[in-house]
């Protein structure tokens, strides 16, 4: 079999089937595609007459080039008559999870003391008793799930997600330091692995309810309130910020909300997805000379009613279950469960950390990441809209 027969395009385009698929790159390396859609690099090799398999981690977190480099390293170890999987586990045995946790979190000077203490305490209480003394490179996804599942079973449905997030950052650091090839915590899909806490007072839909909501919204005429509702969904801004949106604040594919309109006293840069820009183009075609993108029906010198979106949501049958503000919660949940940078998520929501160091954000902080995140989210919402029955998109 020829070596290096795969390409990034083939890896990205690989679709799941009823049975697992193996896409071979040569030299024993292949991309294992599960029926659920997970893509994992594996290397098939032999030690003596015994066949063995080792994992290099998920794609695209572990790139094609990185997987090939790991394959070549493993082959070099085999030529020395050593098992590469055993060699990988022992080579980093001097760095335990406990040591890595302390090195990473004590080095996080960009967060407040209270946040650092919370992260350390969560990991120390729930993960280190089981895994603290183990080599960090030897810890697998399955190893992590044991204490995390114990937390979930105890009803800590929100807290278990935080602990997984905190330790995932440690593993990301360990990967960058060359202590391990991939992050096992990133392989845990929290939306599938853990239960959800029931929160009666939160007026926001669960992700699984979004396709039905979007399908119902699609039945409405393209009224101003409908377009405003969609723009809230695409941008994660607060309702008042959307209502007071002015044409002068739009600069191509970017919306700059002046600090005077913000809950936080600083400018807020909002990347506009393709879908958000299409809504603005549609509103521009209806322009009646107002400075506001969504003007009041009766007076062009005022923004639309603060209850317009809320009334629309109630009229289509979601009163009490959803609000315009609820799109922020939906967007945040969607992004966190898909592993987007937590700081980029918080920046998009215009949340500002209490720590003064983190308060000196440049107004365009994480803009490329946020732009990609919002476009991915808008595409996901479109999939909900056009294929409302596809619950598996959630």
HUQUICOR-V871005 format. One record per run of one state. SS is the DSSP state (H for helix, E for strand, - for the rest). FROM is the first residue (numbers start at 0). TO is the last residue. Records with the same first field share a line. If there is no record, write none. Layout:
SS = FROM-TO  FROM-TO
This chain:
- = 0-6  13-19  26-27  33-37  47-48  58-62  79-82  91-94  106-111  126-126  131-133  138-139  153-157  176-182  187-188  193-205  218-222  235-237  243-244  251-252  257-257  261-266  271-272  285-290  292-293  295-301  303-306  318-324  337-340  348-365  386-389  393-393
H = 7-12  63-78  83-90  96-105  112-125  127-130  135-137  140-152  158-175  183-186  189-192  206-217  223-234  238-242  246-248  258-260  273-284  307-317  325-336  341-347  366-385  390-392
E = 20-25  28-32  38-46  49-57  95-95  134-134  245-245  249-250  253-256  267-270  291-291  294-294  302-302
